[in-house]
Amino acid sequence: MLIHTGGKPYMCEVCKKSFRWNTMLNRHMLTHTGEKPYVCEECDKSFSQKTSLNNHMLIHTGYKPYICDVCKKTFRQKYSLNNHMLIHTGEKPYVCEVCKKAFTGKSHLSAHLVIHRGEKPYDCEVCKKSFSRKYQLNEHMLIHTGEKPYVCEVCKKSFRSKANLNRHMLIHTEEKLYVCEVYKKSFSCKDKLNRHMLIHTEEKPYVCEVCKKSFRQKCYLNKHMIIHTGEKPCVCEVCTKAFRRKNDLSNHMRIHTGEKPYVCKVCNKSFSFKS
């Protein structure tokens, strides 16, 4: 009758949450005690509830009983399928109250809200740089480890992130999705199209605060700023001579390596520099 009456006579003394049955209260209490009596026999991971253990076991069995009727993708749990279906319906029920941006999943909204709070709870233990999302920290850590886990199956070039691999793959497929409307030149990624469009608009949004010279791209401004700062970040490991630009250092290294890539077509004499 409790189902019909809505009565929940069993209350947790810790958080005051109420339940219909005593068994449900007992399971809930494990949340507060930290007890995890249900242990996976495959990997020894433990859980406070049996249902959580059952869901976990699907990882080891590989069983994915929930199938999307649209694209046939399979999922281990029903809630994962329900979240996936929002991709096909276009529904975004979770809306940010600050900027009104909408998301398909509650977890995506939660991750987004960190941006507005300015919170960066994930710290790199190596360089102490902090990040608002865990995946950003994970990608950043690859800089320190040098690991590049995403490998192109065509040319075996490796990348730190899947997004960079996907952009690289457009080189092999020759797919160019972004087209300039002025003279129909196409580009493999949106960033390249945006940089190209500055040629037509003649816009130079990046301005040097010292001499007011403007540039189309931020990287050009960064290179220009070295003139004012006098900084020479590119240092030769052999003789410690420093240079403003990386290509200047590369040219200098030929003195030490003896490399002479420029060959005279008449007498076949070779030179270190083109000039």
C-alpha positions in Angstrom: 0.0 0.0 0.0 3.0 2.3 0.5 3.3 2.6 -3.3 -0.3 4.0 -3.5 -0.2 6.1 -0.4 3.3 7.5 -1.1 4.4 6.9 2.4 8.1 6.6 3.2 8.3 5.7 6.9 12.0 4.8 7.0 14.2 7.8 7.4 18.0 8.1 7.3 19.3 9.7 10.5 22.3 11.2 8.7 20.8 13.1 5.8 17.0 12.7 6.5 16.2 11.1 3.2 13.2 8.8 3.5 12.4 5.4 2.0 9.4 3.1 1.6 11.2 -0.1 2.8 13.8 -0.8 5.4 15.9 -2.8 2.9 16.3 0.4 0.8 17.3 2.4 3.9 19.9 -0.3 4.7 21.4 0.0 1.2 21.4 3.7 1.4 23.3 3.7 4.7 26.3 2.1 3.0 26.7 5.5 1.2 27.5 7.1 4.6 29.5 4.3 6.2 31.6 3.8 3.1 31.2 0.1 3.3 31.4 -1.7 -0.1 30.5 -5.4 0.4 30.0 -6.3 -3.3 33.3 -7.2 -4.9 34.1 -7.9 -8.5 35.8 -11.3 -8.9 37.6 -10.1 -12.1 39.4 -7.0 -10.8 38.6 -6.8 -7.1 36.8 -3.4 -7.4 34.2 -3.1 -4.7 30.7 -1.4 -4.7 28.2 -0.4 -2.0 25.2 -1.8 -4.0 24.7 -5.0 -6.0 23.2 -3.2 -8.9 26.4 -1.2 -9.3 28.4 -4.4 -9.3 26.1 -5.9 -12.0 26.5 -2.8 -14.2 30.3 -2.9 -13.7 30.4 -6.6 -14.7 29.3 -5.6 -18.2 32.7 -4.1 -18.7 34.3 -7.5 -18.4 31.7 -9.4 -20.4 31.5 -6.8 -23.1 27.7 -7.3 -23.2 25.8 -4.3 -24.5 22.1 -5.2 -24.6 20.7 -1.7 -25.4 20.7 -0.9 -29.1 19.9 2.4 -30.8 17.2 1.9 -33.4 18.6 4.8 -35.5 22.3 4.0 -35.9 22.5 0.6 -34.2 25.1 1.7 -31.7 25.1 -0.5 -28.6 25.3 0.4 -24.9 25.8 -1.4 -21.6 23.2 0.6 -19.7 19.8 2.0 -20.6 20.5 5.5 -19.3 23.5 5.6 -21.7 21.2 4.8 -24.6 18.7 7.4 -23.5 21.4 10.1 -23.4 22.6 8.9 -26.8 19.1 9.3 -28.3 19.2 13.0 -27.7 21.8 13.2 -30.4 19.3 12.0 -33.0 16.3 14.0 -31.6 18.4 17.2 -31.2 16.9 17.7 -27.8 19.0 19.6 -25.2 17.0 19.6 -22.0 19.8 20.9 -19.7 20.1 24.7 -19.9 22.7 26.9 -18.3 21.0 29.6 -16.3 23.8 32.0 -16.8 24.3 32.0 -20.6 21.3 29.9 -21.7 23.5 27.4 -23.5 21.8 24.0 -23.7 23.3 20.5 -23.4 22.1 16.9 -24.1 23.4 15.6 -20.7 23.4 16.8 -17.1 27.1 15.9 -16.8 27.9 18.2 -19.8 26.0 21.1 -18.1 27.9 20.5 -14.8 31.2 20.6 -16.6 30.2 23.8 -18.4 29.2 25.6 -15.2 32.8 25.4 -14.0 33.6 28.0 -16.7 31.3 30.6 -15.1 32.5 29.9 -11.6 36.1 30.3 -12.8 36.9 27.2 -10.8 39.9 25.1 -11.9 40.0 22.1 -9.6 42.3 19.9 -11.6 46.0 20.7 -11.0 49.1 19.5 -12.9 51.5 18.0 -10.3 54.4 18.8 -12.6 54.0 22.5 -13.5 51.1 23.4 -11.3 48.9 24.6 -14.2 45.2 24.2 -13.3 42.3 23.2 -15.5 38.5 23.4 -15.3 37.9 19.9 -16.7 39.7 16.6 -16.0 40.0 15.7 -19.7 42.0 19.0 -20.2 44.4 18.0 -17.5 44.7 14.5 -19.0 45.6 16.0 -22.4 48.0 18.4 -20.8 49.8 15.6 -19.0 50.8 14.1 -22.3 53.1 17.1 -22.9 55.1 16.1 -19.9 55.1 12.4 -20.6 55.7 12.9 -24.3 53.0 10.3 -25.0 51.0 10.4 -28.3 48.5 7.6 -28.0 46.5 8.5 -31.2 48.1 7.0 -34.2 47.2 7.5 -37.9 46.7 4.1 -39.5 47.8 5.5 -42.9 51.1 7.1 -42.2 51.7 6.1 -38.5 52.0 9.7 -37.4 51.0 10.1 -33.7 49.1 12.8 -31.9 48.3 13.7 -28.3 44.5 14.2 -28.8 41.9 12.5 -30.9 40.7 15.9 -32.3 44.2 16.5 -33.7 44.2 13.0 -35.3 40.8 13.6 -36.8 42.0 16.9 -38.4 45.1 15.1 -39.7 43.0 12.4 -41.3 41.5 15.0 -43.6 44.9 15.2 -45.4 44.6 11.5 -46.4 40.9 11.6 -47.3 41.4 15.0 -49.1 38.1 16.0 -47.5 37.7 19.8 -47.3 34.5 20.7 -45.5 35.0 24.5 -45.1 34.7 26.6 -48.3 35.6 30.2 -48.8 32.5 32.0 -50.3 34.6 34.6 -52.1 36.5 32.3 -54.6 35.5 28.8 -53.4 38.8 27.7 -52.0 38.2 24.9 -49.5 39.9 24.0 -46.2 40.1 20.9 -44.0 39.3 22.8 -40.8 37.4 25.9 -39.7 40.4 27.6 -38.2 42.2 27.6 -41.5 39.2 29.1 -43.3 38.9 31.8 -40.6 42.6 32.7 -41.1 42.1 32.7 -44.9 39.1 35.0 -44.7 41.2 37.7 -43.1 42.9 38.1 -46.5 39.6 39.2 -48.1 38.5 41.4 -45.2 42.0 42.8 -44.7 41.3 42.6 -41.0 44.2 42.6 -38.6 42.8 42.1 -35.2 46.0 41.5 -33.3 47.7 44.8 -32.4 51.1 45.3 -30.8 50.7 47.5 -27.7 54.2 48.9 -28.1 54.3 50.1 -31.7 50.6 49.6 -32.7 51.5 47.4 -35.7 48.7 45.0 -36.4 48.7 41.4 -37.6 46.2 38.9 -39.0 47.2 36.1 -36.7 48.2 35.9 -33.1 51.3 33.8 -33.8 52.6 36.6 -36.0 52.1 39.1 -33.2 53.9 36.8 -30.7 56.9 36.6 -33.1 56.9 40.4 -33.5 56.9 41.0 -29.8 60.3 39.4 -29.5 61.7 42.5 -31.3 60.6 44.7 -28.4 61.5 42.3 -25.6 64.9 41.3 -27.0 64.1 37.8 -26.0 66.0 35.0 -27.7 64.2 31.8 -26.6 65.8 29.5 -29.2 69.2 28.4 -27.8 71.8 26.2 -29.6 72.7 23.2 -27.4 76.2 23.0 -28.8 77.5 26.6 -28.4 74.6 28.2 -26.4 74.2 31.0 -29.0 70.6 32.3 -28.8 68.2 33.3 -31.6 64.8 35.0 -31.8 63.3 32.5 -34.2 63.4 28.7 -34.5 64.2 28.7 -38.2 67.3 30.9 -37.5 68.4 28.3 -35.0 67.8 25.6 -37.5 70.0 27.4 -40.1 72.7 28.0 -37.5 72.8 24.2 -36.6 74.2 23.5 -40.1 77.5 25.0 -38.9 77.8 22.3 -36.4 76.3 19.4 -38.4 78.1 20.4 -41.7 74.9 19.9 -43.6 74.9 21.6 -47.0 71.4 21.1 -48.5 71.7 23.7 -51.3 73.5 22.4 -54.4 74.6 24.3 -57.5 73.1 22.8 -60.6 76.1 23.8 -62.7 79.1 22.5 -60.7 77.3 20.4 -58.0 79.1 22.4 -55.2 76.9 22.4 -52.1 76.3 25.1 -49.5 74.9 25.4 -46.0 72.8 28.5 -46.8 70.7 29.5 -49.8 72.1 33.0 -49.9 
